[in-house]
Amino acid sequence: MYTALVVVAVLLAVALGAAGVVLGEADDSPGLQGLGVLLALGAVVLGYRTLRRAR
């Protein structure tokens, strides 16, 4: 159950990051694109670390 919750949270954060990148591209906003990339990468890293420590 805990693993599924972490995976769903990571997927949601990656989707929000991807939306930030797309919206930043449409608005020509490099700051929003950077924040979207940081959000997506940070979610993946934190999710990976959380799942590795849960074992």
PQR file of N, CA, C, O and H, with PARSE charges and radii, in Angstrom:
ATOM      1  N   MET A   1       0.819  -1.189   0.000 -0.4000 1.5000
ATOM      2  CA  MET A   1       0.000   0.000   0.000 -0.0000 2.0000
ATOM      3  C   MET A   1       0.867   1.259   0.000  0.5500 1.7000
ATOM      4  O   MET A   1       0.587   2.207  -0.735 -0.5500 1.4000
ATOM      5  N   TYR A   2       1.922   1.271   0.825 -0.4000 1.5000
ATOM      6  CA  TYR A   2       2.808   2.423   0.918 -0.0000 2.0000
ATOM      7  C   TYR A   2       3.516   2.669  -0.409  0.5500 1.7000
ATOM      8  O   TYR A   2       3.678   3.816  -0.826 -0.5500 1.4000
ATOM      9  H   TYR A   2       2.149   0.501   1.422  0.4000 1.0000
ATOM     10  N   THR A   3       3.934   1.603  -1.065 -0.4000 1.5000
ATOM     11  CA  THR A   3       4.627   1.724  -2.346 -0.0000 2.0000
ATOM     12  C   THR A   3       3.716   2.349  -3.397  0.5500 1.7000
ATOM     13  O   THR A   3       4.138   3.218  -4.160 -0.5500 1.4000
ATOM     14  H   THR A   3       3.803   0.671  -0.726  0.4000 1.0000
ATOM     15  N   ALA A   4       2.480   1.906  -3.428 -0.4000 1.5000
ATOM     16  CA  ALA A   4       1.533   2.449  -4.405 -0.0000 2.0000
ATOM     17  C   ALA A   4       1.290   3.937  -4.162  0.5500 1.7000
ATOM     18  O   ALA A   4       1.159   4.710  -5.111 -0.5500 1.4000
ATOM     19  H   ALA A   4       2.137   1.200  -2.808  0.4000 1.0000
ATOM     20  N   LEU A   5       1.230   4.332  -2.909 -0.4000 1.5000
ATOM     21  CA  LEU A   5       1.016   5.739  -2.587 -0.0000 2.0000
ATOM     22  C   LEU A   5       2.195   6.596  -3.032  0.5500 1.7000
ATOM     23  O   LEU A   5       2.005   7.696  -3.551 -0.5500 1.4000
ATOM     24  H   LEU A   5       1.337   3.704  -2.138  0.4000 1.0000
ATOM     25  N   VAL A   6       3.401   6.100  -2.832 -0.4000 1.5000
ATOM     26  CA  VAL A   6       4.598   6.828  -3.255 -0.0000 2.0000
ATOM     27  C   VAL A   6       4.640   6.938  -4.772  0.5500 1.7000
ATOM     28  O   VAL A   6       4.961   7.999  -5.308 -0.5500 1.4000
ATOM     29  H   VAL A   6       3.556   5.206  -2.410  0.4000 1.0000
ATOM     30  N   VAL A   7       4.321   5.862  -5.463 -0.4000 1.5000
ATOM     31  CA  VAL A   7       4.337   5.874  -6.928 -0.0000 2.0000
ATOM     32  C   VAL A   7       3.314   6.862  -7.474  0.5500 1.7000
ATOM     33  O   VAL A   7       3.605   7.596  -8.419 -0.5500 1.4000
ATOM     34  H   VAL A   7       4.060   5.001  -5.027  0.4000 1.0000
ATOM     35  N   VAL A   8       2.131   6.887  -6.896 -0.4000 1.5000
ATOM     36  CA  VAL A   8       1.092   7.824  -7.351 -0.0000 2.0000
ATOM     37  C   VAL A   8       1.531   9.265  -7.094  0.5500 1.7000
ATOM     38  O   VAL A   8       1.319  10.134  -7.940 -0.5500 1.4000
ATOM     39  H   VAL A   8       1.895   6.290  -6.128  0.4000 1.0000
ATOM     40  N   ALA A   9       2.134   9.526  -5.948 -0.4000 1.5000
ATOM     41  CA  ALA A   9       2.596  10.881  -5.638 -0.0000 2.0000
ATOM     42  C   ALA A   9       3.696  11.320  -6.603  0.5500 1.7000
ATOM     43  O   ALA A   9       3.717  12.467  -7.049 -0.5500 1.4000
ATOM     44  H   ALA A   9       2.307   8.821  -5.260  0.4000 1.0000
ATOM     45  N   VAL A  10       4.605  10.403  -6.922 -0.4000 1.5000
ATOM     46  CA  VAL A  10       5.685  10.727  -7.865 -0.0000 2.0000
ATOM     47  C   VAL A  10       5.115  10.993  -9.250  0.5500 1.7000
ATOM     48  O   VAL A  10       5.515  11.953  -9.909 -0.5500 1.4000
ATOM     49  H   VAL A  10       4.588   9.472  -6.559  0.4000 1.0000
ATOM     50  N   LEU A  11       4.197  10.167  -9.695 -0.4000 1.5000
ATOM     51  CA  LEU A  11       3.594  10.365 -11.019 -0.0000 2.0000
ATOM     52  C   LEU A  11       2.831  11.688 -11.090  0.5500 1.7000
ATOM     53  O   LEU A  11       2.866  12.369 -12.115 -0.5500 1.4000
ATOM     54  H   LEU A  11       3.872   9.387  -9.161  0.4000 1.0000
ATOM     55  N   LEU A  12       2.153  12.050 -10.024 -0.4000 1.5000
ATOM     56  CA  LEU A  12       1.433  13.320  -9.996 -0.0000 2.0000
ATOM     57  C   LEU A  12       2.400  14.505 -10.058  0.5500 1.7000
ATOM     58  O   LEU A  12       2.155  15.476 -10.773 -0.5500 1.4000
ATOM     59  H   LEU A  12       2.125  11.497  -9.191  0.4000 1.0000
ATOM     60  N   ALA A  13       3.491  14.418  -9.311 -0.4000 1.5000
ATOM     61  CA  ALA A  13       4.476  15.501  -9.319 -0.0000 2.0000
ATOM     62  C   ALA A  13       5.169  15.607 -10.677  0.5500 1.7000
ATOM     63  O   ALA A  13       5.443  16.712 -11.144 -0.5500 1.4000
ATOM     64  H   ALA A  13       3.690  13.629  -8.730  0.4000 1.0000
ATOM     65  N   VAL A  14       5.455  14.473 -11.311 -0.4000 1.5000
ATOM     66  CA  VAL A  14       6.073  14.491 -12.643 -0.0000 2.0000
ATOM     67  C   VAL A  14       5.101  15.094 -13.659  0.5500 1.7000
ATOM     68  O   VAL A  14       5.513  15.845 -14.544 -0.5500 1.4000
ATOM     69  H   VAL A  14       5.233  13.575 -10.931  0.4000 1.0000
ATOM     70  N   ALA A  15       3.824  14.769 -13.534 -0.4000 1.5000
ATOM     71  CA  ALA A  15       2.830  15.344 -14.445 -0.0000 2.0000
ATOM     72  C   ALA A  15       2.729  16.861 -14.256  0.5500 1.7000
ATOM     73  O   ALA A  15       2.607  17.600 -15.233 -0.5500 1.4000
ATOM     74  H   ALA A  15       3.489  14.159 -12.816  0.4000 1.0000
ATOM     75  N   LEU A  16       2.781  17.322 -13.015 -0.4000 1.5000
ATOM     76  CA  LEU A  16       2.756  18.763 -12.770 -0.0000 2.0000
ATOM     77  C   LEU A  16       4.016  19.434 -13.309  0.5500 1.7000
ATOM     78  O   LEU A  16       3.950  20.536 -13.852 -0.5500 1.4000
ATOM     79  H   LEU A  16       2.880  16.722 -12.221  0.4000 1.0000
ATOM     80  N   GLY A  17       5.156  18.778 -13.161 -0.4000 1.5000
ATOM     81  CA  GLY A  17       6.396  19.315 -13.709 -0.0000 2.0000
ATOM     82  C   GLY A  17       6.358  19.398 -15.224  0.5500 1.7000
ATOM     83  O   GLY A  17       6.804  20.382 -15.813 -0.5500 1.4000
ATOM     84  H   GLY A  17       5.210  17.882 -12.719  0.4000 1.0000
ATOM     85  N   ALA A  18       5.822  18.357 -15.851 -0.4000 1.5000
ATOM     86  CA  ALA A  18       5.708  18.365 -17.308 -0.0000 2.0000
ATOM     87  C   ALA A  18       4.749  19.460 -17.769  0.5500 1.7000
ATOM     88  O   ALA A  18       4.990  20.113 -18.784 -0.5500 1.4000
ATOM     89  H   ALA A  18       5.459  17.558 -15.372  0.4000 1.0000
ATOM     90  N   ALA A  19       3.671  19.660 -17.028 -0.4000 1.5000
ATOM     91  CA  ALA A  19       2.743  20.740 -17.367 -0.0000 2.0000
ATOM     92  C   ALA A  19       3.424  22.098 -17.238  0.5500 1.7000
ATOM     93  O   ALA A  19       3.188  22.994 -18.048 -0.5500 1.4000
ATOM     94  H   ALA A  19       3.475  19.130 -16.202  0.4000 1.0000
ATOM     95  N   GLY A  20       4.266  22.250 -16.220 -0.4000 1.5000
ATOM     96  CA  GLY A  20       5.009  23.500 -16.058 -0.0000 2.0000
ATOM     97  C   GLY A  20       5.954  23.748 -17.219  0.5500 1.7000
ATOM     98  O   GLY A  20       6.096  24.882 -17.676 -0.5500 1.4000
ATOM     99  H   GLY A  20       4.457  21.522 -15.561  0.4000 1.0000
ATOM    100  N   VAL A  21       6.602  22.696 -17.699 -0.4000 1.5000
ATOM    101  CA  VAL A  21       7.505  22.836 -18.849 -0.0000 2.0000
ATOM    102  C   VAL A  21       6.719  23.227 -20.087  0.5500 1.7000
ATOM    103  O   VAL A  21       7.133  24.118 -20.830 -0.5500 1.4000
ATOM    104  H   VAL A  21       6.487  21.775 -17.328  0.4000 1.0000
ATOM    105  N   VAL A  22       5.601  22.577 -20.315 -0.4000 1.5000
ATOM    106  CA  VAL A  22       4.789  22.870 -21.505 -0.0000 2.0000
ATOM    107  C   VAL A  22       4.225  24.286 -21.434  0.5500 1.7000
ATOM    108  O   VAL A  22       4.271  25.021 -22.421 -0.5500 1.4000
ATOM    109  H   VAL A  22       5.265  21.854 -19.712  0.4000 1.0000
ATOM    110  N   LEU A  23       3.700  24.671 -20.286 -0.4000 1.5000
ATOM    111  CA  LEU A  23       3.142  26.017 -20.154 -0.0000 2.0000
ATOM    112  C   LEU A  23       4.229  27.079 -20.224  0.5500 1.7000
ATOM    113  O   LEU A  23       4.003  28.171 -20.746 -0.5500 1.4000
ATOM    114  H   LEU A  23       3.663  24.075 -19.484  0.4000 1.0000
ATOM    115  N   GLY A  24       5.397  26.765 -19.705 -0.4000 1.5000
ATOM    116  CA  GLY A  24       6.508  27.700 -19.802 -0.0000 2.0000
ATOM    117  C   GLY A  24       6.971  27.884 -21.231  0.5500 1.7000
ATOM    118  O   GLY A  24       7.374  28.979 -21.623 -0.5500 1.4000
ATOM    119  H   GLY A  24       5.581  25.878 -19.281  0.4000 1.0000
ATOM    120  N   GLU A  25       6.915  26.823 -22.006 -0.4000 1.5000
ATOM    121  CA  GLU A  25       7.287  26.910 -23.426 -0.0000 2.0000
ATOM    122  C   GLU A  25       6.272  27.756 -24.191  0.5500 1.7000
ATOM    123  O   GLU A  25       6.647  28.552 -25.052 -0.5500 1.4000
ATOM    124  H   GLU A  25       6.588  25.934 -21.688  0.4000 1.0000
ATOM    125  N   ALA A  26       5.005  27.587 -23.883 -0.4000 1.5000
ATOM    126  CA  ALA A  26       3.959  28.336 -24.581 -0.0000 2.0000
ATOM    127  C   ALA A  26       4.038  29.828 -24.250  0.5500 1.7000
ATOM    128  O   ALA A  26       3.744  30.672 -25.096 -0.5500 1.4000
ATOM    129  H   ALA A  26       4.700  26.940 -23.184  0.4000 1.0000
ATOM    130  N   ASP A  27       4.433  30.143 -23.023 -0.4000 1.5000
ATOM    131  CA  ASP A  27       4.483  31.531 -22.579 -0.0000 2.0000
ATOM    132  C   ASP A  27       5.883  32.123 -22.718  0.5500 1.7000
ATOM    133  O   ASP A  27       6.106  33.281 -22.366 -0.5500 1.4000
ATOM    134  H   ASP A  27       4.671  29.457 -22.336  0.4000 1.0000
ATOM    135  N   ASP A  28       6.822  31.334 -23.227 -0.4000 1.5000
ATOM    136  CA  ASP A  28       8.220  31.741 -23.393 -0.0000 2.0000
ATOM    137  C   ASP A  28       8.817  32.173 -22.056  0.5500 1.7000
ATOM    138  O   ASP A  28       9.452  33.222 -21.945 -0.5500 1.4000
ATOM    139  H   ASP A  28       6.640  30.393 -23.513  0.4000 1.0000
ATOM    140  N   SER A  29       8.593  31.336 -21.048 -0.4000 1.5000
ATOM    141  CA  SER A  29       9.052  31.640 -19.692 -0.0000 2.0000
ATOM    142  C   SER A  29      10.089  30.606 -19.253  0.5500 1.7000
ATOM    143  O   SER A  29       9.727  29.501 -18.847 -0.5500 1.4000
ATOM    144  H   SER A  29       8.077  30.484 -21.138  0.4000 1.0000
ATOM    145  N   PRO A  30      11.376  30.956 -19.332 -0.5600 1.5000
ATOM    146  CA  PRO A  30      12.394  29.981 -18.953  0.2800 2.0000
ATOM    147  C   PRO A  30      12.364  29.637 -17.472  0.5500 1.7000
ATOM    148  O   PRO A  30      12.769  28.538 -17.093 -0.5500 1.4000
ATOM    149  N   GLY A  31      11.899  30.540 -16.631 -0.4000 1.5000
ATOM    150  CA  GLY A  31      11.828  30.264 -15.203 -0.0000 2.0000
ATOM    151  C   GLY A  31      10.822  29.171 -14.885  0.5500 1.7000
ATOM    152  O   GLY A  31      11.088  28.292 -14.065 -0.5500 1.4000
ATOM    153  H   GLY A  31      11.570  31.432 -16.938  0.4000 1.0000
ATOM    154  N   LEU A  32       9.665  29.225 -15.537 -0.4000 1.5000
ATOM    155  CA  LEU A  32       8.643  28.201 -15.319 -0.0000 2.0000
ATOM    156  C   LEU A  32       9.110  26.856 -15.853  0.5500 1.7000
ATOM    157  O   LEU A  32       8.832  25.819 -15.249 -0.5500 1.4000
ATOM    158  H   LEU A  32       9.449  29.938 -16.203  0.4000 1.0000
ATOM    159  N   GLN A  33       9.803  26.862 -16.955 -0.4000 1.5000
ATOM    160  CA  GLN A  33      10.343  25.611 -17.490 -0.0000 2.0000
ATOM    161  C   GLN A  33      11.357  25.014 -16.529  0.5500 1.7000
ATOM    162  O   GLN A  33      11.356  23.806 -16.293 -0.5500 1.4000
ATOM    163  H   GLN A  33      10.029  27.704 -17.445  0.4000 1.0000
ATOM    164  N   GLY A  34      12.216  25.847 -15.979 -0.4000 1.5000
ATOM    165  CA  GLY A  34      13.212  25.360 -15.023 -0.0000 2.0000
ATOM    166  C   GLY A  34      12.575  24.791 -13.768  0.5500 1.7000
ATOM    167  O   GLY A  34      12.998  23.749 -13.267 -0.5500 1.4000
ATOM    168  H   GLY A  34      12.217  26.828 -16.170  0.4000 1.0000
ATOM    169  N   LEU A  35      11.561  25.474 -13.262 -0.4000 1.5000
ATOM    170  CA  LEU A  35      10.856  24.970 -12.086 -0.0000 2.0000
ATOM    171  C   LEU A  35      10.151  23.648 -12.383  0.5500 1.7000
ATOM    172  O   LEU A  35      10.119  22.755 -11.536 -0.5500 1.4000
ATOM    173  H   LEU A  35      11.218  26.321 -13.669  0.4000 1.0000
ATOM    174  N   GLY A  36       9.589  23.525 -13.579 -0.4000 1.5000
ATOM    175  CA  GLY A  36       8.940  22.270 -13.956 -0.0000 2.0000
ATOM    176  C   GLY A  36       9.922  21.116 -14.016  0.5500 1.7000
ATOM    177  O   GLY A  36       9.622  20.010 -13.566 -0.5500 1.4000
ATOM    178  H   GLY A  36       9.615  24.250 -14.267  0.4000 1.0000
ATOM    179  N   VAL A  37      11.102  21.376 -14.577 -0.4000 1.5000
ATOM    180  CA  VAL A  37      12.130  20.336 -14.649 -0.0000 2.0000
ATOM    181  C   VAL A  37      12.606  19.967 -13.253  0.5500 1.7000
ATOM    182  O   VAL A  37      12.763  18.786 -12.943 -0.5500 1.4000
ATOM    183  H   VAL A  37      11.346  22.275 -14.943  0.4000 1.0000
ATOM    184  N   LEU A  38      12.839  20.977 -12.397 -0.4000 1.5000
ATOM    185  CA  LEU A  38      13.274  20.699 -11.031 -0.0000 2.0000
ATOM    186  C   LEU A  38      12.224  19.916 -10.250  0.5500 1.7000
ATOM    187  O   LEU A  38      12.565  19.020  -9.478 -0.5500 1.4000
ATOM    188  H   LEU A  38      12.712  21.937 -12.649  0.4000 1.0000
ATOM    189  N   LEU A  39      10.959  20.247 -10.446 -0.4000 1.5000
ATOM    190  CA  LEU A  39       9.889  19.528  -9.765 -0.0000 2.0000
ATOM    191  C   LEU A  39       9.851  18.072 -10.197  0.5500 1.7000
ATOM    192  O   LEU A  39       9.748  17.179  -9.356 -0.5500 1.4000
ATOM    193  H   LEU A  39      10.682  20.975 -11.073  0.4000 1.0000
ATOM    194  N   ALA A  40       9.933  17.823 -11.490 -0.4000 1.5000
ATOM    195  CA  ALA A  40       9.879  16.454 -11.994 -0.0000 2.0000
ATOM    196  C   ALA A  40      11.094  15.643 -11.545  0.5500 1.7000
ATOM    197  O   ALA A  40      10.948  14.513 -11.078 -0.5500 1.4000
ATOM    198  H   ALA A  40      10.016  18.548 -12.173  0.4000 1.0000
ATOM    199  N   LEU A  41      12.284  16.214 -11.683 -0.4000 1.5000
ATOM    200  CA  LEU A  41      13.488  15.485 -11.278 -0.0000 2.0000
ATOM    201  C   LEU A  41      13.531  15.269  -9.768  0.5500 1.7000
ATOM    202  O   LEU A  41      13.923  14.200  -9.300 -0.5500 1.4000
ATOM    203  H   LEU A  41      12.402  17.132 -12.062  0.4000 1.0000
ATOM    204  N   GLY A  42      13.136  16.270  -9.021 -0.4000 1.5000
ATOM    205  CA  GLY A  42      13.117  16.135  -7.570 -0.0000 2.0000
ATOM    206  C   GLY A  42      12.145  15.065  -7.106  0.5500 1.7000
ATOM    207  O   GLY A  42      12.437  14.318  -6.172 -0.5500 1.4000
ATOM    208  H   GLY A  42      12.818  17.138  -9.401  0.4000 1.0000
ATOM    209  N   ALA A  43      10.997  14.989  -7.750 -0.4000 1.5000
ATOM    210  CA  ALA A  43      10.015  13.973  -7.385 -0.0000 2.0000
ATOM    211  C   ALA A  43      10.543  12.576  -7.662  0.5500 1.7000
ATOM    212  O   ALA A  43      10.350  11.667  -6.856 -0.5500 1.4000
ATOM    213  H   ALA A  43      10.759  15.596  -8.509  0.4000 1.0000
ATOM    214  N   VAL A  44      11.205  12.401  -8.794 -0.4000 1.5000
ATOM    215  CA  VAL A  44      11.757  11.088  -9.130 -0.0000 2.0000
ATOM    216  C   VAL A  44      12.838  10.695  -8.132  0.5500 1.7000
ATOM    217  O   VAL A  44      12.861   9.560  -7.657 -0.5500 1.4000
ATOM    218  H   VAL A  44      11.361  13.141  -9.449  0.4000 1.0000
ATOM    219  N   VAL A  45      13.729  11.620  -7.813 -0.4000 1.5000
ATOM    220  CA  VAL A  45      14.819  11.319  -6.883 -0.0000 2.0000
ATOM    221  C   VAL A  45      14.279  11.007  -5.488  0.5500 1.7000
ATOM    222  O   VAL A  45      14.685  10.019  -4.875 -0.5500 1.4000
ATOM    223  H   VAL A  45      13.710  12.543  -8.199  0.4000 1.0000
ATOM    224  N   LEU A  46      13.375  11.833  -4.986 -0.4000 1.5000
ATOM    225  CA  LEU A  46      12.819  11.593  -3.659 -0.0000 2.0000
ATOM    226  C   LEU A  46      11.983  10.313  -3.608  0.5500 1.7000
ATOM    227  O   LEU A  46      12.009   9.595  -2.608 -0.5500 1.4000
ATOM    228  H   LEU A  46      13.046  12.635  -5.484  0.4000 1.0000
ATOM    229  N   GLY A  47      11.254  10.029  -4.664 -0.4000 1.5000
ATOM    230  CA  GLY A  47      10.496   8.777  -4.719 -0.0000 2.0000
ATOM    231  C   GLY A  47      11.401   7.565  -4.727  0.5500 1.7000
ATOM    232  O   GLY A  47      11.119   6.572  -4.057 -0.5500 1.4000
ATOM    233  H   GLY A  47      11.233  10.612  -5.476  0.4000 1.0000
ATOM    234  N   TYR A  48      12.484   7.637  -5.478 -0.4000 1.5000
ATOM    235  CA  TYR A  48      13.451   6.537  -5.533 -0.0000 2.0000
ATOM    236  C   TYR A  48      14.088   6.315  -4.166  0.5500 1.7000
ATOM    237  O   TYR A  48      14.202   5.179  -3.705 -0.5500 1.4000
ATOM    238  H   TYR A  48      12.713   8.444  -6.023  0.4000 1.0000
ATOM    239  N   ARG A  49      14.502   7.399  -3.522 -0.4000 1.5000
ATOM    240  CA  ARG A  49      15.122   7.283  -2.202 -0.0000 2.0000
ATOM    241  C   ARG A  49      14.133   6.731  -1.178  0.5500 1.7000
ATOM    242  O   ARG A  49      14.505   5.923  -0.327 -0.5500 1.4000
ATOM    243  H   ARG A  49      14.410   8.322  -3.896  0.4000 1.0000
ATOM    244  N   THR A  50      12.896   7.160  -1.257 -0.4000 1.5000
ATOM    245  CA  THR A  50      11.880   6.682  -0.307 -0.0000 2.0000
ATOM    246  C   THR A  50      11.627   5.202  -0.479  0.5500 1.7000
ATOM    247  O   THR A  50      11.528   4.471   0.506 -0.5500 1.4000
ATOM    248  H   THR A  50      12.594   7.816  -1.948  0.4000 1.0000
ATOM    249  N   LEU A  51      11.520   4.749  -1.714 -0.4000 1.5000
ATOM    250  CA  LEU A  51      11.265   3.330  -1.963 -0.0000 2.0000
ATOM    251  C   LEU A  51      12.467   2.466  -1.594  0.5500 1.7000
ATOM    252  O   LEU A  51      12.294   1.343  -1.121 -0.5500 1.4000
ATOM    253  H   LEU A  51      11.601   5.343  -2.515  0.4000 1.0000
ATOM    254  N   ARG A  52      13.667   2.964  -1.799 -0.4000 1.5000
ATOM    255  CA  ARG A  52      14.869   2.195  -1.422 -0.0000 2.0000
ATOM    256  C   ARG A  52      14.989   2.062   0.082  0.5500 1.7000
ATOM    257  O   ARG A  52      15.405   1.015   0.577 -0.5500 1.4000
ATOM    258  H   ARG A  52      13.809   3.877  -2.183  0.4000 1.0000
ATOM    259  N   ARG A  53      14.635   3.101   0.817 -0.4000 1.5000
ATOM    260  CA  ARG A  53      14.728   3.051   2.284 -0.0000 2.0000
ATOM    261  C   ARG A  53      13.609   2.226   2.905  0.5500 1.7000
ATOM    262  O   ARG A  53      13.750   1.751   4.032 -0.5500 1.4000
ATOM    263  H   ARG A  53      14.298   3.952   0.414  0.4000 1.0000
ATOM    264  N   ALA A  54      12.503   2.048   2.193 -0.4000 1.5000
ATOM    265  CA  ALA A  54      11.363   1.297   2.729 -0.0000 2.0000
ATOM    266  C   ALA A  54      11.627  -0.206   2.744  0.5500 1.7000
ATOM    267  O   ALA A  54      10.919  -0.945   3.428 -0.5500 1.4000
ATOM    268  H   ALA A  54      12.389   2.435   1.278  0.4000 1.0000
ATOM    269  N   ARG A  55      12.610  -0.662   2.018 -0.4000 1.5000
ATOM    270  CA  ARG A  55      12.881  -2.107   1.958 -0.0000 2.0000
ATOM    271  C   ARG A  55      13.469  -2.615   3.205  0.5500 1.7000
ATOM    272  O   ARG A  55      13.754  -3.807   3.313 -0.5500 1.4000
ATOM    273  H   ARG A  55      13.185  -0.061   1.463  0.4000 1.0000
TER
END
